[in-house]
Amino acid sequence: MVLPALLLVLGVALGAVQAASAQLSCADAARVGARALARGEPHDRARALALSAAPAGADVRLAEDGGMARVTVRAEPLLGPGIPLPVDGSAAVPLEPGS
C-alpha cells in the first residue's frame, strides 16, 4: 500500500519539476523573441528564434505596440500521465530607434 502512494507522489513531483522547467523555457524564449523583434528583425525570424528556445509544441505570439516589442510563449507540458498543465512566459522590450 505504501509503494503505490510513494510512486504517485514521486510522479507528481517529477511532473511539477518538468512544468517549472517548461515555464522557465517559455520565459527565456519570450525574451529571445522580444529582443529580436526590438532590433528590427522580421516577425518570421523573431518567431523562429523564440521557437528554437521554447519547449516542443509551444505557441508564440508577437506584437509591436506603444513602442514596445511584446512576445508571449505558451506550452502545455504533461503533468503526470496525460494531464496537460498550461504554462507561459512573456516579455516586453522597448523598440530600438530606427528599427
Buried (B, 14 or more C-beta within 10 A) or exposed (E): EEEEEEEEEEEEEEBEEBBEEBBEBBBBBBBBBBBBBBBBBEBEBBBBBBBEBBBEEBEBBBBBEEEBBBBBBBBBBEBBEEEEBEBBBBBBBEBEEEE
